[in-house]
Amino acid sequence: MKKLLLIGGAVLTLAAVGCKKDYTCDCTYDAGTLGTQTASYTVKDTKKNAEEWCEGNQTTITVGAQSYTWSCTLK
C-alpha cells in the first residue's frame, strides 16, 4: 500500500510540474525617434516553454544609423 501511495504521489507531482498555465509576455518596441509601442501576449504552456517563446521574440534591427528594438519579458 505504501508503494502505491508513493507512486501515486510521484505521478501527481510530475503532472503538477509539467502542467500548462497562462503566462503573459510583455513586449516593448522602441522605434527610436518614432516612439515606443507595447504589446502583451498570453502564452498557455509550461513556464520553460513560455520563457523560450517570449525570449525568442526579441530582436534588434538596424536601418542606416537607426536601431529598432523589440524586447520581451515573461510576467
PyMOL CGO cylinders between C-alpha atoms (Angstrom):
from pymol import cmd
from pymol.cgo import CYLINDER

trace = [
    CYLINDER, 0.00, 0.00, 0.00, 2.88, 2.40, 0.78, 0.3, 1, 1, 1, 1, 1, 1,
    CYLINDER, 2.88, 2.40, 0.78, 4.38, 1.77, -2.66, 0.3, 1, 1, 1, 1, 1, 1,
    CYLINDER, 4.38, 1.77, -2.66, 1.08, 2.59, -4.33, 0.3, 1, 1, 1, 1, 1, 1,
    CYLINDER, 1.08, 2.59, -4.33, 0.77, 5.86, -2.41, 0.3, 1, 1, 1, 1, 1, 1,
    CYLINDER, 0.77, 5.86, -2.41, 4.40, 6.75, -3.15, 0.3, 1, 1, 1, 1, 1, 1,
    CYLINDER, 4.40, 6.75, -3.15, 3.99, 6.07, -6.87, 0.3, 1, 1, 1, 1, 1, 1,
    CYLINDER, 3.99, 6.07, -6.87, 0.69, 7.98, -6.95, 0.3, 1, 1, 1, 1, 1, 1,
    CYLINDER, 0.69, 7.98, -6.95, 2.31, 10.95, -5.22, 0.3, 1, 1, 1, 1, 1, 1,
    CYLINDER, 2.31, 10.95, -5.22, 5.20, 10.94, -7.66, 0.3, 1, 1, 1, 1, 1, 1,
    CYLINDER, 5.20, 10.94, -7.66, 2.83, 10.90, -10.64, 0.3, 1, 1, 1, 1, 1, 1,
    CYLINDER, 2.83, 10.90, -10.64, 0.81, 13.81, -9.23, 0.3, 1, 1, 1, 1, 1, 1,
    CYLINDER, 0.81, 13.81, -9.23, 3.99, 15.80, -8.58, 0.3, 1, 1, 1, 1, 1, 1,
    CYLINDER, 3.99, 15.80, -8.58, 5.20, 15.29, -12.14, 0.3, 1, 1, 1, 1, 1, 1,
    CYLINDER, 5.20, 15.29, -12.14, 1.80, 16.23, -13.53, 0.3, 1, 1, 1, 1, 1, 1,
    CYLINDER, 1.80, 16.23, -13.53, 1.73, 19.44, -11.47, 0.3, 1, 1, 1, 1, 1, 1,
    CYLINDER, 1.73, 19.44, -11.47, 5.22, 20.46, -12.59, 0.3, 1, 1, 1, 1, 1, 1,
    CYLINDER, 5.22, 20.46, -12.59, 4.50, 19.88, -16.27, 0.3, 1, 1, 1, 1, 1, 1,
    CYLINDER, 4.50, 19.88, -16.27, 1.04, 21.41, -16.44, 0.3, 1, 1, 1, 1, 1, 1,
    CYLINDER, 1.04, 21.41, -16.44, 0.29, 24.25, -18.79, 0.3, 1, 1, 1, 1, 1, 1,
    CYLINDER, 0.29, 24.25, -18.79, -0.69, 27.63, -17.40, 0.3, 1, 1, 1, 1, 1, 1,
    CYLINDER, -0.69, 27.63, -17.40, -1.34, 31.08, -18.79, 0.3, 1, 1, 1, 1, 1, 1,
    CYLINDER, -1.34, 31.08, -18.79, 1.72, 33.34, -18.78, 0.3, 1, 1, 1, 1, 1, 1,
    CYLINDER, 1.72, 33.34, -18.78, 1.94, 36.92, -20.02, 0.3, 1, 1, 1, 1, 1, 1,
    CYLINDER, 1.94, 36.92, -20.02, 4.73, 38.00, -22.33, 0.3, 1, 1, 1, 1, 1, 1,
    CYLINDER, 4.73, 38.00, -22.33, 5.10, 41.80, -22.22, 0.3, 1, 1, 1, 1, 1, 1,
    CYLINDER, 5.10, 41.80, -22.22, 6.92, 43.30, -25.18, 0.3, 1, 1, 1, 1, 1, 1,
    CYLINDER, 6.92, 43.30, -25.18, 8.18, 46.81, -25.88, 0.3, 1, 1, 1, 1, 1, 1,
    CYLINDER, 8.18, 46.81, -25.88, 9.08, 48.09, -29.33, 0.3, 1, 1, 1, 1, 1, 1,
    CYLINDER, 9.08, 48.09, -29.33, 11.47, 51.02, -29.28, 0.3, 1, 1, 1, 1, 1, 1,
    CYLINDER, 11.47, 51.02, -29.28, 11.33, 52.75, -32.64, 0.3, 1, 1, 1, 1, 1, 1,
    CYLINDER, 11.33, 52.75, -32.64, 13.81, 55.45, -31.71, 0.3, 1, 1, 1, 1, 1, 1,
    CYLINDER, 13.81, 55.45, -31.71, 12.53, 58.84, -32.83, 0.3, 1, 1, 1, 1, 1, 1,
    CYLINDER, 12.53, 58.84, -32.83, 9.16, 57.31, -33.79, 0.3, 1, 1, 1, 1, 1, 1,
    CYLINDER, 9.16, 57.31, -33.79, 8.35, 56.45, -30.15, 0.3, 1, 1, 1, 1, 1, 1,
    CYLINDER, 8.35, 56.45, -30.15, 7.63, 53.32, -28.16, 0.3, 1, 1, 1, 1, 1, 1,
    CYLINDER, 7.63, 53.32, -28.16, 4.91, 50.71, -28.61, 0.3, 1, 1, 1, 1, 1, 1,
    CYLINDER, 4.91, 50.71, -28.61, 3.91, 47.99, -26.13, 0.3, 1, 1, 1, 1, 1, 1,
    CYLINDER, 3.91, 47.99, -26.13, 2.09, 44.69, -26.55, 0.3, 1, 1, 1, 1, 1, 1,
    CYLINDER, 2.09, 44.69, -26.55, 1.15, 41.79, -24.28, 0.3, 1, 1, 1, 1, 1, 1,
    CYLINDER, 1.15, 41.79, -24.28, 0.70, 38.20, -25.37, 0.3, 1, 1, 1, 1, 1, 1,
    CYLINDER, 0.70, 38.20, -25.37, -0.83, 35.33, -23.43, 0.3, 1, 1, 1, 1, 1, 1,
    CYLINDER, -0.83, 35.33, -23.43, 1.07, 32.07, -23.73, 0.3, 1, 1, 1, 1, 1, 1,
    CYLINDER, 1.07, 32.07, -23.73, -0.56, 28.87, -22.47, 0.3, 1, 1, 1, 1, 1, 1,
    CYLINDER, -0.56, 28.87, -22.47, 2.28, 26.43, -21.92, 0.3, 1, 1, 1, 1, 1, 1,
    CYLINDER, 2.28, 26.43, -21.92, 4.77, 25.28, -19.33, 0.3, 1, 1, 1, 1, 1, 1,
    CYLINDER, 4.77, 25.28, -19.33, 6.86, 28.05, -17.77, 0.3, 1, 1, 1, 1, 1, 1,
    CYLINDER, 6.86, 28.05, -17.77, 10.02, 26.90, -19.51, 0.3, 1, 1, 1, 1, 1, 1,
    CYLINDER, 10.02, 26.90, -19.51, 8.37, 26.85, -22.94, 0.3, 1, 1, 1, 1, 1, 1,
    CYLINDER, 8.37, 26.85, -22.94, 6.66, 30.19, -22.31, 0.3, 1, 1, 1, 1, 1, 1,
    CYLINDER, 6.66, 30.19, -22.31, 10.01, 31.76, -21.37, 0.3, 1, 1, 1, 1, 1, 1,
    CYLINDER, 10.01, 31.76, -21.37, 11.64, 30.37, -24.50, 0.3, 1, 1, 1, 1, 1, 1,
    CYLINDER, 11.64, 30.37, -24.50, 8.78, 31.64, -26.67, 0.3, 1, 1, 1, 1, 1, 1,
    CYLINDER, 8.78, 31.64, -26.67, 8.85, 35.07, -25.09, 0.3, 1, 1, 1, 1, 1, 1,
    CYLINDER, 8.85, 35.07, -25.09, 12.63, 35.46, -25.29, 0.3, 1, 1, 1, 1, 1, 1,
    CYLINDER, 12.63, 35.46, -25.29, 12.54, 34.17, -28.88, 0.3, 1, 1, 1, 1, 1, 1,
    CYLINDER, 12.54, 34.17, -28.88, 10.54, 37.23, -29.91, 0.3, 1, 1, 1, 1, 1, 1,
    CYLINDER, 10.54, 37.23, -29.91, 13.33, 39.66, -29.01, 0.3, 1, 1, 1, 1, 1, 1,
    CYLINDER, 13.33, 39.66, -29.01, 15.15, 41.27, -31.88, 0.3, 1, 1, 1, 1, 1, 1,
    CYLINDER, 15.15, 41.27, -31.88, 17.06, 44.37, -32.95, 0.3, 1, 1, 1, 1, 1, 1,
    CYLINDER, 17.06, 44.37, -32.95, 17.02, 45.70, -36.48, 0.3, 1, 1, 1, 1, 1, 1,
    CYLINDER, 17.02, 45.70, -36.48, 19.35, 48.44, -37.71, 0.3, 1, 1, 1, 1, 1, 1,
    CYLINDER, 19.35, 48.44, -37.71, 18.40, 50.56, -40.69, 0.3, 1, 1, 1, 1, 1, 1,
    CYLINDER, 18.40, 50.56, -40.69, 21.10, 53.07, -41.54, 0.3, 1, 1, 1, 1, 1, 1,
    CYLINDER, 21.10, 53.07, -41.54, 22.06, 54.73, -38.26, 0.3, 1, 1, 1, 1, 1, 1,
    CYLINDER, 22.06, 54.73, -38.26, 18.73, 53.95, -36.56, 0.3, 1, 1, 1, 1, 1, 1,
    CYLINDER, 18.73, 53.95, -36.56, 18.21, 50.82, -34.43, 0.3, 1, 1, 1, 1, 1, 1,
    CYLINDER, 18.21, 50.82, -34.43, 14.78, 49.37, -33.65, 0.3, 1, 1, 1, 1, 1, 1,
    CYLINDER, 14.78, 49.37, -33.65, 14.50, 47.04, -30.66, 0.3, 1, 1, 1, 1, 1, 1,
    CYLINDER, 14.50, 47.04, -30.66, 11.72, 44.59, -29.77, 0.3, 1, 1, 1, 1, 1, 1,
    CYLINDER, 11.72, 44.59, -29.77, 12.31, 43.29, -26.22, 0.3, 1, 1, 1, 1, 1, 1,
    CYLINDER, 12.31, 43.29, -26.22, 10.09, 40.91, -24.27, 0.3, 1, 1, 1, 1, 1, 1,
    CYLINDER, 10.09, 40.91, -24.27, 9.86, 39.65, -20.68, 0.3, 1, 1, 1, 1, 1, 1,
    CYLINDER, 9.86, 39.65, -20.68, 7.69, 36.96, -19.16, 0.3, 1, 1, 1, 1, 1, 1,
    CYLINDER, 7.69, 36.96, -19.16, 5.46, 38.07, -16.28, 0.3, 1, 1, 1, 1, 1, 1,
]
cmd.load_cgo(trace, "trace")
